[in-house]
Amino acid sequence: MLLYDSIQDAGLAKNADIVLEVKGKIVCGYCKGDIAAMAEKTGVKSVLIHANKDKTDTPISYYWESGMKSVKEVKKNEANRDGGVLFRHY
């Protein structure tokens, strides 16, 4: 995960809100777990991922917050108008 290494080395990871855009690939289950593990390890506060759901290029967004084991799909009622995520804290 060179991206997270670069962010951490630059001192940008701690408490950061990261937005990733994935093009040309689907974010698989293994990648979702790896993204969460690396974000937790580097001290990132949250990750928002914009990707394609399938080969039809249907857009999908995922999110992760500190403490989550994997990224989760953003549901319609959790998205705001500018494409960001309204995170819910319980």
C-alpha positions in Angstrom: 0.0 0.0 0.0 2.3 2.7 -1.3 -0.4 5.4 -1.0 -0.7 5.0 2.8 3.1 4.8 3.2 3.5 8.0 1.3 0.8 9.7 3.3 2.2 8.5 6.6 5.8 9.5 5.6 4.6 13.0 4.8 3.0 13.3 8.2 -0.5 13.6 6.6 -2.2 10.5 8.0 -2.8 11.3 11.6 -6.5 12.3 12.0 -6.8 12.8 8.3 -10.0 12.4 6.2 -8.8 10.6 3.0 -10.8 10.5 -0.3 -9.7 7.8 -2.8 -11.0 7.5 -6.3 -10.6 4.0 -7.9 -10.9 3.8 -11.7 -10.9 0.7 -13.9 -11.2 -1.8 -11.0 -13.7 -3.0 -8.6 -12.9 -2.7 -4.9 -12.9 -6.4 -3.8 -13.5 -7.7 -0.3 -9.8 -8.2 0.4 -9.0 -4.6 -0.7 -11.8 -3.3 1.6 -10.2 -5.1 4.6 -6.7 -3.9 3.6 -7.7 -0.3 3.2 -9.3 -0.4 6.7 -6.2 -2.1 8.2 -3.8 0.4 6.7 -6.0 3.4 7.6 -6.2 2.2 11.2 -2.5 1.5 11.3 -1.5 5.0 10.0 -4.0 6.9 12.2 -6.3 8.1 9.5 -9.7 9.4 10.9 -11.8 8.4 7.9 -11.7 7.2 4.3 -14.2 7.8 1.5 -13.8 5.7 -1.6 -15.5 6.5 -5.0 -15.4 3.5 -7.3 -17.4 1.4 -9.8 -19.8 -1.3 -8.5 -19.4 -3.6 -11.4 -18.2 -3.8 -15.0 -21.1 -1.5 -16.1 -19.3 1.4 -14.4 -22.2 1.9 -12.0 -20.8 4.4 -9.4 -20.6 3.4 -5.8 -19.1 4.9 -2.7 -17.7 3.3 0.4 -16.6 4.7 3.8 -14.5 3.7 6.7 -14.1 5.3 10.1 -11.6 4.6 12.8 -12.5 1.3 14.6 -14.3 -0.3 11.7 -12.8 -3.6 10.5 -13.7 -3.1 6.8 -15.2 -0.4 4.6 -18.9 -0.2 4.1 -21.1 0.9 1.2 -22.5 4.4 1.5 -26.3 4.1 1.5 -28.4 6.7 -0.2 -29.7 8.1 3.2 -26.1 8.6 4.3 -24.9 10.7 1.3 -25.2 14.4 1.1 -25.7 16.5 -2.0 -22.0 17.1 -2.8 -21.2 13.3 -2.7 -19.7 13.3 0.7 -20.9 11.1 3.6 -22.9 12.1 6.6 -21.3 9.7 9.1 -23.5 8.5 11.9 -22.0 8.2 15.4 -23.9 6.0 17.8 
